[in-house]
Amino acid sequence: MAFSGPMFFLACFVFILNIVHPAVAQTEPLLYSDCLDKGNYTTNSIYHTNLNTLLTSMYTDNEIDYGFYNFSYGEDSDKVYSIALCRPDITSDVCRECIRNASEALPRNCSNYMEAVGGYNLCLLRYANRNIFHLMEGGPYFFVHSMFNVSDFTGFNTSVYTLLYRLRDEAATRNSQKKAAVGEEPGPDLQPIYGLVQCTPDLSEEECKYCLTNASALIPTCCTERQGGRVIFPSCNFRYETNRFYNDIVDAPSPPPKGNGSKTLIIIVISVVVSVVLVIVMIFIYLKRVQKQRTKISTMDEIITVESLQYDFSFIRAATDNFSDKLGEGGFGPVYKGTFPNGQEVAVKRLSKESSQGEVEFKNEVLLLAKLQHRNLVRLLGFCYEREERLLIYEFVPNSSLSNFLSDNTKRALLNWGSRYNIIYGIVRGLNYLHEESQHRIIHRDLKASNILLDAAMNAKISDFGTARLFASDQTQADTSKVVGTYGYMAPEYVANGHFSAKSDVYSFGVIVLEVVSGQKNRSFHVGEDVADLRTYAWQNWNQGTALNLIDPALRGGPSDMIMKCIHIGLLCVQEDEASRPTMASVGAMLISSSASLPQPSKPAFFMESTGIRDTSSSLEQNSESTESDQSNATNGHSSRNEASITEPYPR
């Protein structure tokens, strides 16, 4: 949702006005607002009364310590939830005044709407008849930009993205009551660019990063070529300018004790004693419980206490109806569908005695996935380690794997460009989390189409961490004498020398991107009746200016500029020289930027001098990919496609 008409000019005026001084008193009307069609209340009803009571209390009855409030009032269907968030660099008095004005203006703008969001330059207010606490919500959104352009907008936007991503990470991990950060970055000609990012403090670190990443993806829509821009989501916001528009952020100190000093001291002493006793009791109870329930994985050298994730074999057997519903077969063993007593559907991988994978891979997957939580990684719900049984329990992902869609012409036709782009970007987010954002750097080492699972909304989830390796925080590469993975997706330095790094995963990602665009698997790629090498065919056509030949015919009418950009990125990722391949963070920036200049790709690894022959596979690249853990319940949804040809050229 963008400003338009008179509202746009007013927004620009307020925007510029606050550059001069952020504490200027707010005036009507609201700078932005949206009345959500989620139901209506009757004037003077109980809900109406509760709403008025709650909004009034937010700026009168409560101390404003760090500019964030999440309160509720009422019961059952008449209960109201509200969140207020002030800019992190303003004083309590200014914050209170801003919330007061918003509390008066928003219900007036959205009369009788149960849910609404709006605010001024210095604060945001939202309320609803549903629980909105601890939720990352990206809509509705608002944006506004400066009226002045920049000359070198490509260089300027590159600096803006660098600044926003740095501040995003700082805000998300900030050990403070304010999930916010301010800073500057030199732009073209060393002109400073100033930025401020902020999340509601009730978000997790990952949710805050995800929210700000999505917000920054709107820059090409709202603010390209402009000296300043601002995007506001309900859960996060950012702003950048060529002028320093913010004050330093100062964390709020703890409130001083009130009342008589001796009474306060007595209360503190009693509180400390009671707290210590309670902690000792809780530790004792916990240790007794651990001693009773802990089951150690005897073959693990690095034993961790994961009793909350461990299940009895009898429980899993009952949940899978004695392993009756088989979803697929992989190198680990068969995969079964199950249902927990609470109705949650799960996928259970059962280690086969004949499996080439074993105790080491089982241990690796449990230890790694127990530490990783991300929306683009398949979630480990538990495991079973009992006598001869080794089982891994995952969230059930109903749309099987990307490999399953690429191997089936009917299913592939359901993948329009929007779905394919979402899959590519989801893999980028998941890999960037593994490489840069998780507590430990993780190299997957077996990234392939069959290890990309698709949930009900066709969101990508990276799976199968049996061969993944954990790096130290300052480690960037390693070597191994045992090369594991799937030929066709493995980087040349890994195949030849056992050398692997994050760039090895980048190579595998590049192959997947080319598969998604072409609609074909890299080991079964056809040009007419001939078998060809996907990487070679893509690079040759790119080099000859005929890259349209690579695109899946089912994508006719799709956005050619974005499709060609993805081919470009895929070729950059499969370059033979690992140093020339981009990082996943830079790939993400390339995808969301409409103006970033991409370097020219060089010849890919495993380049075949001739294509169009019947068999271009070398003895080195024999396909070892199995059907893996494809969960075979495909979606029954349909998507329409435009049959017009793609004719728009992509600049190179």
NORDA-V613743 format. One record per pair of residues at least 4 apart in sequence whose ideal C-beta (glycine too) atoms are under 6 Angstrom apart, sorted by the first residue. I is the first residue (numbers start at 1). J is the second residue. Records with the same first field share a line. If there is no record, write none. Layout:
# NORDA-V613743
I=J / J
This chain:
# NORDA-V613743
1=140 / 142
2=143
3=7 / 8 / 11 / 144
4=8
11=15 / 31 / 144
12=147
14=31 / 121
15=144
18=22 / 121
19=243 / 245
23=94
26=98 / 101 / 120
28=105
30=105 / 118
31=120 / 121
32=118 / 142
33=109 / 118
34=117 / 140
35=110 / 113 / 116
36=115
38=114 / 115
39=114
40=112
41=45 / 47 / 48 / 112 / 114
43=48
44=48
46=78
47=78
50=73 / 74 / 78 / 80
51=80
53=73
54=73 / 80 / 82
55=103
56=60
57=61
58=69 / 84 / 99
59=96 / 99 / 100
64=92 / 95 / 96
65=252
66=177 / 178 / 252
67=86 / 95
68=85 / 201
69=84
70=83 / 133
71=82
72=79 / 81
73=80
74=78 / 79 / 80
75=79
80=127
81=128 / 131 / 132
82=127
83=126
84=99 / 125
85=124 / 200
86=90 / 95 / 123
87=122
88=178 / 180 / 198 / 249
89=246 / 247 / 249
90=94 / 95 / 122
98=120 / 122 / 123
99=103 / 123
102=106 / 119 / 123 / 125
106=116 / 118 / 125
110=116
114=129
115=128
117=126 / 234
119=123 / 124 / 125
126=234
128=132
133=202
134=202
136=203 / 207 / 211 / 235
137=234 / 235
138=214 / 233
141=233
142=232
143=222 / 231
144=230
145=222 / 223 / 226 / 229
146=226 / 227 / 228
148=227
149=225
150=156 / 227
152=156 / 188
153=157 / 225
154=595 / 597
155=188
156=187 / 188
157=595
159=185 / 187 / 193
160=240
161=589
162=185
163=185 / 193 / 195
164=168 / 195 / 216 / 238
167=171 / 181 / 183 / 195 / 197
168=197 / 209 / 212
170=181
171=179 / 180 / 181 / 197
172=205 / 208 / 209
173=205
174=179
176=251
179=199 / 201 / 208
180=198
181=197
182=196 / 246 / 249
184=192 / 194
185=193
186=190
187=191 / 193
193=240
194=241 / 244
195=240
196=239 / 246
197=212 / 238
198=237
199=203 / 208 / 236
200=235
203=207 / 208
211=233 / 235 / 236
212=236
215=231 / 233 / 236 / 238
217=592
218=222 / 231
219=223
220=224 / 594
222=229
223=229
227=242
228=241
230=239
231=238
232=237
241=245
257=264
259=263 / 264
289=293
290=294
293=307
294=307
295=310
296=303
297=385
299=359
300=363
306=370
309=382
311=315 / 316 / 382 / 384
313=384 / 386 / 389
316=384 / 391
317=322
319=338 / 340
320=336 / 338 / 348
323=336
325=336 / 337
326=334 / 336
327=335 / 337 / 631 / 632
328=335 / 627 / 629 / 630
329=334 / 627
330=626 / 628 / 629
331=356 / 357 / 626
332=349 / 355 / 357
333=350 / 351 / 352 / 355
334=350
335=347 / 349 / 629
336=348
338=346 / 348
339=345
340=344
345=396
346=393 / 396
347=394 / 396 / 631
348=391 / 393
349=392
350=391
351=355 / 390
357=361 / 466
361=466
362=390
364=466
365=369 / 465 / 466
366=370 / 383
368=465 / 468
369=380 / 465
372=377 / 438
374=433
376=426 / 429 / 430 / 460 / 461
377=430 / 462
378=394 / 453 / 461 / 463
379=395
380=394
381=393
382=393
383=392
384=389 / 391
397=453 / 455 / 461 / 631
398=456 / 633
399=454 / 635
400=404 / 630 / 631 / 632 / 634
401=450 / 453 / 630
402=449 / 452
403=407 / 449 / 450
404=630
405=411 / 412 / 415
406=449 / 515 / 521
411=634
412=519
413=554
414=639
415=419 / 420
416=639 / 641
417=421 / 555 / 558
419=458
420=516
423=460
424=513 / 516
425=591
426=459 / 460
427=460
428=584 / 587 / 588
430=462
431=435 / 505 / 584
432=436 / 584 / 585 / 588
433=437 / 438
434=438 / 442
435=502 / 584
436=585
440=470
441=471
442=468 / 470
443=469 / 500 / 505
444=468 / 505
445=467 / 468 / 485
446=467 / 485
447=505 / 508
448=486 / 489
449=512 / 515
450=628
451=463 / 464
452=460
453=461 / 463
454=458
455=459
467=484
471=475
476=501
477=501
479=498 / 499
480=498
481=498
483=498
485=490
486=624 / 625
487=621 / 622 / 624
488=522 / 523 / 621 / 623
489=508 / 511
490=494 / 495
491=504 / 507
492=496 / 576 / 605
493=497 / 499 / 578
494=500 / 504
500=504
503=578 / 581
506=573 / 581
507=574
509=573
510=570 / 573 / 574
511=522
513=566 / 570
514=518 / 534 / 538 / 570
515=522
517=566 / 567
518=550 / 552
519=552
520=525
522=534
523=623
525=532 / 534
526=531
527=532 / 612
530=612
531=614 / 615
532=537 / 611 / 612
533=608 / 616
535=574 / 604
536=607 / 608 / 611
537=611
538=550
539=571 / 604
541=546 / 547 / 549 / 550
542=547 / 571
547=567
551=555 / 563
556=643 / 645
557=642 / 644
558=563
560=564 / 646 / 648
561=650
564=650
568=598
569=587 / 590
571=601
572=582 / 601
573=581
574=604
575=580 / 581 / 601 / 602
576=605
582=586 / 587
589=593
590=596
603=607
608=616
617=621
